[in-house]
Amino acid sequence: MAETVTPEVDDTPAPASTRRERTGWYFYDWAMSAFSTTVITVFLGPFLTTVTELAAGCELGADTCGGYVHPLGIKVAAGSYFPYLVSLSVFLTVFVLPVIGAVADRSAHKKRLLAAAAFTGAAATVGMLFVTGERYLLGGALFLVANIAFGAGVVVYNSFLPQLGGPDDRDGISSRGWALGYLGGGLLLALNLVAVTMLGEEGNDQRTLDLARWSIVSAGLWWAAFTLVPLRWLREHPTAAALAGRGNVFTGGFRQLGRTLREIKAYPLTLFFLLAFLVYNDGIQTVIALASQYGTEELRLGQSTLIVTILLVQFLAVGGALLLGALAKRIGAWKTVLISLVLWTGVILAAFRLPAEAPLPFMVLGAGIGLVLGGSQALSRSLFSQLIPAGKEGEYYGFYEISDKGTSWLGPLAFGLVFQLTNSYRVGLVSLLIFFVVGFLLLLAVPIRRAIVAAGNTPPRVL
């Protein structure tokens, strides 16, 4: 019988980080959250769906559209085009993000990688200015570039987290980053709300479409401008492989990724946690990405109602992230995330029963989402940081990011397929329940303290 080798626990204290450095790290969340909020959550779904419907021969402002478009000769319902795009972008990130993470681990200049990803994504977002008329293919291509670049930036950004604090500090650091991100995203969305309210005209659907386009562009400009703060304040924390400086960082990154894929089976509990996260967070990200489309197409709510609701979600998520972070300090991050998944299941059931053309119930549901949203995501991120072998933060966060910050794929695919088969957004919404139920059961089965020790790390006091 083969001898079982127990990995040694790494008792080396985390590198000291300054308050300025941690603030710089928080500010990238402030910068990039404009994309996930203004673009993904509110404007892009309805905007690109409208452009696609125009290409399918539907009239602007029509209540229903049964038309189809044919990208690359494939017959696609106009209402399914955006969910399918989200799924396609994530399919592509499966190949891109782990490589970006491996390169980041071997690079002594991670800030340059962060800058390249952020400015590429911001430029593609600003490029939506040219998505006019029936140019749904251009809009789809720009979205793919922006969303993949967004994911790449988050991989590099997250890889800094284990170097900013010890095991007992990361829940708080991660929660504060999410909170500031929601605050920044909410602030830009509030400015866009003012623009839509003041410049919009009742019954002028073309004006509404133009305002949505400019709101999307504003998110790209915001993203690029505020990325300058972390690029200035963050410090490089090169790994041993980066300091060795042998060979080309990109080819070395590919080779390192290959070794990691062969060795990852040595950390089965880390993989099991990752599987649980990929399942439940896919459901969370699908709700975020498709909420505005559900509100517009199924509940027939106006753009102003959607923006006010998302603003409510954003600003309550600031407090929600800090509140669940405080709860995690008392009972542990693992238990707190499990509680949040129970609450997410209730959110889906409540959303299914929402009446059409009733703004108030939609806003109340949004308030509930806000209280649970930030904490469940922030604590999942910090919990995963405890399960990563030292020196491989970028690679492992590359796998993690496959289902984080708007890069879900199974949920939108299920939603899009169910809609195409039933022509009902409500039935599509119910299909998301399985992600929260299965994700809860998988996470519950993870022996989290043993998983942290198996990865060679020191567990926090409470889990």
N, C-alpha and C positions, 0 to 999 in steps of 0.2 A: 504494500500500500504506500502510495506517495506521501511524503511528509508534508504536513500543512504548515506553511510559513506565515506567521502573523506579522504584518508590516509594523515597523516602529512608528510611534507617534512623534510627530515633529513638534518639539517644545520650543523651537526658535521663535522669539517674539516677532510680531509683524513689524516691518520697517516703520519708523516714526513718520507721520505725515503732519504737515502744518495745517492750520485752519484755512489759510489762503489756498492751499492745494485742494483741500476737500471742497471748498467753495467753488473753485474752478471746475471740479468734477461735477458738482451739482448743476452748474450753469450749462453743461452740455444737455442735460435733461430739459432745462428751460428752453434751450435753442431748438432741439429736435422735436419737442412735444407740439410745436406749432404744426408740424407735418401730420402727426398722428391725430391731432384734434381738428384743425381747420380743414385739412385735406381729406384724410381717410374717414374720420367720423362724421363730418357734416357735409362738405360740399362736393367731393369728387363723385361719390356714388350717384346722387341725383343728377349732377352735371353731366357726367359721362353717359349715364342712362338716357338722358334727354337727347344728347348728341347722337347716340346710337339709334334712338327711336326716330329721329329725323332722317338718318341714313336708311332706316327700314321703311320709310315712306309715310310715317305717322305725322300728324299735324302738331305743331308746337302748342302745348297746353292741353292736349287731348287727355281725357280722364283715363282711358285705357288704350293700350296698344298691343295688338296681337301680331305685330310685324316681326320679321327675321332679318338678320344680316348674315353675310357669308364670308367671314375672315378666313383667308387661305382655303376657300371653298367649303368650309364647314358651316352647316346650318345651325345658327344660334339664335334663340329668342332674345329680343332686345333687352328684356328685363333680366336675362341671365348673363349678359356680356360682362358686367362688372364683377359679379362673384366668380366667374370663370377666370377672369384676369388675375384676381387675388390668388386663386389656386395655382395658376401658372407661375406667378412671380415666386411663390413659395417653393414650387417644384424646382425652379432654377436656383433658389438660394440653398437648396440641399447640397448642391455641388459647389457653390461659391463660398458660403460662410465658413465652413470648417477649414477651407484653405486659407481664408483671410485670417482666421484665428491662429493657425499654425505659423503663418508668416509673422503675425504680431508677436508671437512668443519668441521668435528668433531675431526680431528686429530691435535694435537699440534706439530706434526712432519711431515709437508707436504714435506719437503726436502727428507725424507726417501722414501716417496711414489714416488717422482720424480726420485730418484735414482733407485728404483726397476723397474719402467717402462722403463727408459732409458737403463739400462744395460740388461734387458730382450730382448728388441727390438734390441739392438746392437748385442747381442749374436746370435739371430736368423739370423740377416743379415750376420754376419761372417760365420754362418753355411752354407750359399749358396756355400761355397767352395766345399762342398761335393755333389752338384747337378751336376753330370756328366752323360754322356751317355743319357739314356732315363728316368732319375729319375724325371719326371715332377711332380709326386705326392709328393715327398720330397720337391721339390721347392715350390709347392703350400702350403704345410703345414707350411714351414718356413715363407713364405710370410704372411700367416694368423696371425701367432704369432707376427711377426715383426710389421705389420700394426696395429694390435689391441694394442700392447704395445706402439707404436708411438702415437696413439690417446689418450691413457691413460696418457702418459707423457704430452701431450699438454693440457689436461684438468687441470691437477695440475698446470702447468706452467701459463696458462691463469688466473687461480683463484688468482694469485698474483697481477694482473694488477690493480684492484680497490684500492689496498692498497699501490700502488706506487705513486699515484698522484690524485689531485682533478678533478672535471668534465672538467675544461678547459685545463688540462694538458694531459689527457689520449690519445687524438688523436696523439699528438706529441710523447709520450712515445711508443705507439703501432707502429707508423710509423717507429721510429728509430729501434725498435726490428725487424720488418720485413726487413728493409733495411740491417741491419747487417746480418740477416739470409741469404738474397740473396747474400751478399758479400761472406760469408763463403761457402755457397753451390757452388757458382761460382768458388771460388778458388780451391776447391777440384776437381771440374769438369775440370778446366783448367789443373790441374796436370794429370788427367786421359786422357785428350786430348793429352797431350805430350806423355804419355805412349802408347796410341793407335797408334799415328802417328809414333813414333820411333820404336816400336816393332812389329807393324802389317806388314803383307805381302800380297801383292795384289794377290787375288785368293785363299788365304789360309783361308778358312772359319772356320776351326778348331781353328786356332790361334786367329781369331776374337772372337770366342765364349769364348775361355780361357781368353782373355783380358777383355771381358765384365764381366766374373765371378770375376776376381780379382778386377775390379773396384767396383763391388758391395760390396765385402769384405772390401775394403778400406773405404767405407762409414760407415760400422759398427764400424770399429776401430776409425774413426774420431768422430763419435757420442759419443762413450764411453769416449774417451780422453777429449774432451772439455766439457763434462757434469760435470767434476770435478770443473770447474770454478764457475758455479752457485751454486753448492753444498757448496762451500766455502764462497762465497760472499753474497748470499741471506740470509735474516733474516726471522725467523718464525713470522707470524702474526696470532696467534691462535684466533679463534672466541670465543664468549662467551660459546658456547656449548663445544668447545674443552677445554676451561679453567675449566669448571665445572668438566670434567673428570669422568663422571658417566658412568659405564658400559663398555662393550667391544666396541671398536671403530667400528668394522666391523658390528656387529649386530645392534649397534646404528645407523650406517650409513644406513642400510636397512630400519630400522624403520623410520628414518628421510626422506628417499626417498619416502616412502609410504605416509607420512604426506604431503610432498611437492606435490606429484601427486594429492592428494585430494584438496590441497589449491591453486594449480596453476591457477585454474579457476578464482581466484580473480584478476588475472593479464592478462585479455584477450588481451590487446594491446601488452604486451610482447610476448605472444604466437603468435600473428599475425605477429609481426616482425620476430620471429623465423621461422615461416612458410615461409615467403618471403625469408629469408636467405637460408633456406634449399633448396628452389627451385633454386634460381639463383646461389648459390655457388656450387650446384651439377653440374651445367653446367660448371662452371669454373674448378672445380677439374677434371671433365671428360676430358676436353681439355688438362689439364696438364698431366694426367695419360696416355692418349692414343695418344698424339702427336707423340711420337717416333714410335709407331706402325703404325700410319697413314703414316708418312713419309717413313718408311721402306717398308711397304707392298703395299701401294697404289701409292705413288709418286716415289718409287724405288730409294730412295736417299741413299747414303752411310753413314756409321756410323760416319765418320768424319764430314760430312755436318750437321748431326743431332746434334753432340756435339757442333760444332761451333755456330749453331743457338741457342741452349739452353744456351750456354755461353753468347751470345748476350742478350737473354732474362734476364738472371740472373743479369748481370751488369747494364743493362738499368733499371731493376726493382728496383735497389737501388735508382737511381735518381727518378724513377717514384713514389716510395713510399713516398719519401721526398717531391716531387713536389705536389702530391695530398694531402699530409698532410698539406702543406702550403696553398693550395687552400681551404681545409676544414677550416682552421683557418679564412679565409676571408668570405666564404659563408656557412660554416657548413658541417659536415660530411654526413648528410642525403642527401643533394643536390649533393654532390660530388660523392657519391656512385651511385645515379641515373644516373648521367652523364656517369660514367664508364660502366654501363650496356648497354647504347646505343652504346658505343664503342665496347663492347664485341659482340653485335649483328653483327656489321660490320666485326669483326674478323672472325666469322663463315661463313658469306657470301663470304668473300675473300678467306678463306681456301678451300671452295668448288670449287672455280674456278681456283685453282692453277694447273699449268701444271705439268705433270709427268717429272721426270729426269731434273728438272730445279732448281738448288740450290739457285740462287739469289732471285727469288720471295719468296721462302720459308723463307729465311733469313730476307727479308724485313718485311714479316708478323710477324716473330718472334720479330723484333724490336718493332712493334706496340703492340704486346702482353706484352712485357716487360714494356712499359710505363704505361700500365693500370693495370697490374696484382697486383703488390705489394700494391698499394694504395687502390684498391677495397677491398682487404682482410684485410689490417691493419685497415682501417676505419670502416669496418663492426664489427671487434672485439672490438674496443673502443666504438662504438655506442651501442653495446649490453651490455657493462659494465655499461652503464647508466640505463639500464632497469632491472637490477637484484636487488631484495630486499637484504638489508644488511645482511651479514652472510651466504648467500646461493650461493656464487660465484661459488664454485666447482660444486654443483649440476646443476646449470643453464648452466655452461660451458660444463658440461657433455652432456646435450641435444644439445648444440650448436656444439660441436665437432663431432656429428654424420655426419655432412656434411662439415667438415673443414679439411684442410691439407691432402688431398689425401683420405678422407674417404667418397667419394660420392658413391652412389649405384644405383639410378634410371638412371642416365646418362649412366654409363657403361652397365647396364642391357639393356637399350634401344638400345645402340650402338651394343651390342653383338647380340641381337635378330634380329635387322635389317640386320646386316651382315650375320647372318645365313640364313635369308630368301632371301636376294638379292645377297649375295656374293660380295657386293660393300661397301667399306669403305666410299666412298663419300656420298652415301645415308644415311649411319649410322651417318655421321657428321651432315647432315642437320637436323636429328631428335633432335639435341641438341638445335636448335633455340628456341623451345618452352620453355625451361628452363629460358632463358634470357628474353623473352617477358613476360611470366607469372610472373617471379620474379620481373621485373620492375613494373608491374601493381600492384602487391601485396604491394611492398615497398612504392609505390606512395600513396597508400591508408592508410598508417599508420600515425595517428596524433602524430608525434614523441615527441613533447614537452609534450603533455598530457600524453603520455605513460610513460615518465620519471618521471613526478610528481606522477602518479598513483602507481609507484613502490616505492615511498617514497624517491626519490632522487632529488637533485638540478640540474636543466638543465644547460648546458653550455650557454654562452652568445649567440652564433649563432649555428644554426642547419641546 
